[in-house]
Amino acid sequence: MSSKHLQPPGRQRRTSSVGAINLGDTTVPGLTTMQESVESKTAAQARLRALSEAPKGDADLMRKFCLTYREMSYRHTWLTPLVLLAAVYGAYFLSGNLTPSNPLHPFVAVSYQVGDSDMYGKGIRDLCFVFFYMIFFTFLREFLMEMALRPLASLMGIVGEQKTKRVMEQTYSMVYYGISGPFGVYIMYYTDLWLFATKPMYATYPDLTNQFLYKVFYLGQAAFWMQQACVMVLQLEKPRKDFKELVFHHIITLALIWLSYVFHFTKMGLAIYITMDISDFFISLSKTLNYMDSILTPPFFVLFVISWTYLRHYVNLKILWSVLTEFRTVGNYTLDFATQQYKCWISLPIVFTLIFALQLVNLYWLLLILRILYRLLFKGIQKDERSDTESEDEGTSAEASASGTIESSQKSDKKKEK
């Protein structure tokens, strides 16, 4: 039975180009929402058959224990990250030593506190913090998706596995960006950067230290984007239409994060973080409303376009213009390795090129988003280029193929037994 016959009488499912706005959407599929391959399903069936056999000794019992854990972690992708987090947090807090002398301290807490102040410097141990909280974000995402967002999608009336996965991804993005965006604005409010002022980005350079919350936010964002980049590399799904642009966007973003932190342009980095987080929140909200077939989809999509245009274009162009006009004239402009003064003739073209490259990707997405907006306002609701039915059919075909492979494997085993 087709999905159309599952709709309530007298109500036809509206399909909208808003549902196809992967364009500009930086959300990467999670481990939970990746497409299962035929090979992975066959391997899972093989593990289950092995577990059903009677153990023959201690070695066989250990093998079964390993197979059981593999099967559990395959079904619950948050299990291994949880084990790692519990081990590190448990060892750290049970040690009774919560000072920087604890070898686990750089992983759990930010390092390089300046005396007893609220200011923190930078160093190689910050990589430990980023790596550990990459694991944290992996756990958080997979746990929320499986234990909270999948049931929530069901309560929202979402039908179909592919659409459920997309809703889970977008809802997780709403949760993260709904926290990180306001957190970034809160930090900006207590600095001289309020409302994206550009001169303070250069006046106090180099910013060798940052306040506690500022550093937590900055390194937390680095961990989030690194975790997304790693998952993107591991993607098993067919890449979406703008996959190359998405990869380029992540490369530029990670380069901006690393260079701005190491070379002390963190004030500029904070502004760019906020522009991405708030606009990504509204795009995820628009997509989720569209999946719910909500009448609020058009107005929230318009709100998204406004926020996107202001934050990712007006503000970014404002920062780009400041690089051309204020980078050299405001604050120190010299190269001095001893005092870590890197705001000079070498860094100026690098900073401009990276932000300009990010702007080019955003501009490409803006043109496609405006085309969707045009169709929405002047041509009514249009059919998606990538319909839900097609996605479901692809998933069904994959499952049928997997079932056939598994059945063939089982028949082959039975023949061998005979």
Rosetta blueprint (number, residue, H / E / L):
1 M L
2 S L
3 S H
4 K H
5 H H
6 L H
7 Q L
8 P L
9 P L
10 G L
11 R L
12 Q L
13 R L
14 R L
15 T L
16 S L
17 S H
18 V H
19 G H
20 A H
21 I L
22 N L
23 L L
24 G L
25 D L
26 T L
27 T L
28 V L
29 P L
30 G L
31 L L
32 T L
33 T L
34 M L
35 Q L
36 E L
37 S L
38 V H
39 E H
40 S H
41 K H
42 T H
43 A H
44 A H
45 Q H
46 A H
47 R H
48 L H
49 R H
50 A H
51 L H
52 S H
53 E L
54 A L
55 P L
56 K L
57 G L
58 D H
59 A H
60 D H
61 L H
62 M H
63 R H
64 K H
65 F H
66 C H
67 L H
68 T H
69 Y H
70 R H
71 E H
72 M H
73 S H
74 Y H
75 R H
76 H L
77 T L
78 W L
79 L H
80 T H
81 P H
82 L H
83 V H
84 L H
85 L H
86 A H
87 A H
88 V H
89 Y H
90 G H
91 A H
92 Y H
93 F H
94 L H
95 S L
96 G L
97 N L
98 L L
99 T L
100 P L
101 S L
102 N L
103 P L
104 L L
105 H H
106 P H
107 F H
108 V H
109 A L
110 V L
111 S L
112 Y L
113 Q E
114 V L
115 G L
116 D L
117 S L
118 D L
119 M E
120 Y E
121 G L
122 K L
123 G L
124 I L
125 R L
126 D H
127 L H
128 C H
129 F H
130 V H
131 F H
132 F H
133 Y H
134 M H
135 I H
136 F H
137 F H
138 T H
139 F H
140 L H
141 R H
142 E H
143 F H
144 L H
145 M H
146 E H
147 M H
148 A H
149 L H
150 R H
151 P H
152 L H
153 A H
154 S H
155 L H
156 M L
157 G L
158 I L
159 V L
160 G L
161 E H
162 Q H
163 K H
164 T H
165 K H
166 R H
167 V H
168 M H
169 E H
170 Q H
171 T H
172 Y H
173 S H
174 M H
175 V H
176 Y H
177 Y H
178 G H
179 I H
180 S H
181 G H
182 P H
183 F H
184 G H
185 V H
186 Y H
187 I H
188 M H
189 Y H
190 Y L
191 T L
192 D L
193 L L
194 W L
195 L L
196 F L
197 A L
198 T L
199 K L
200 P H
201 M H
202 Y H
203 A H
204 T L
205 Y L
206 P L
207 D L
208 L L
209 T L
210 N E
211 Q E
212 F H
213 L H
214 Y H
215 K H
216 V H
217 F H
218 Y H
219 L H
220 G H
221 Q H
222 A H
223 A H
224 F H
225 W H
226 M H
227 Q H
228 Q H
229 A H
230 C H
231 V H
232 M H
233 V H
234 L L
235 Q L
236 L L
237 E L
238 K L
239 P L
240 R L
241 K L
242 D L
243 F H
244 K H
245 E H
246 L H
247 V H
248 F H
249 H H
250 H H
251 I H
252 I H
253 T H
254 L H
255 A H
256 L H
257 I H
258 W H
259 L H
260 S H
261 Y H
262 V H
263 F L
264 H L
265 F L
266 T H
267 K H
268 M H
269 G H
270 L H
271 A H
272 I H
273 Y H
274 I H
275 T H
276 M H
277 D H
278 I H
279 S H
280 D H
281 F H
282 F H
283 I H
284 S H
285 L H
286 S H
287 K H
288 T H
289 L H
290 N H
291 Y H
292 M L
293 D L
294 S L
295 I L
296 L L
297 T H
298 P H
299 P H
300 F H
301 F H
302 V H
303 L H
304 F H
305 V H
306 I H
307 S H
308 W H
309 T H
310 Y H
311 L H
312 R H
313 H H
314 Y H
315 V H
316 N H
317 L H
318 K H
319 I H
320 L H
321 W H
322 S H
323 V H
324 L H
325 T H
326 E L
327 F L
328 R L
329 T L
330 V L
331 G L
332 N L
333 Y L
334 T L
335 L L
336 D E
337 F L
338 A L
339 T L
340 Q L
341 Q E
342 Y L
343 K L
344 C L
345 W L
346 I L
347 S H
348 L H
349 P H
350 I H
351 V H
352 F H
353 T H
354 L H
355 I H
356 F H
357 A H
358 L H
359 Q H
360 L H
361 V H
362 N H
363 L H
364 Y H
365 W H
366 L H
367 L H
368 L H
369 I H
370 L H
371 R H
372 I H
373 L H
374 Y H
375 R H
376 L H
377 L H
378 F H
379 K L
380 G L
381 I L
382 Q L
383 K L
384 D L
385 E L
386 R L
387 S L
388 D H
389 T H
390 E H
391 S H
392 E H
393 D H
394 E H
395 G H
396 T H
397 S H
398 A H
399 E H
400 A H
401 S H
402 A H
403 S H
404 G H
405 T H
406 I H
407 E H
408 S H
409 S H
410 Q H
411 K H
412 S H
413 D H
414 K H
415 K H
416 K H
417 E H
418 K L
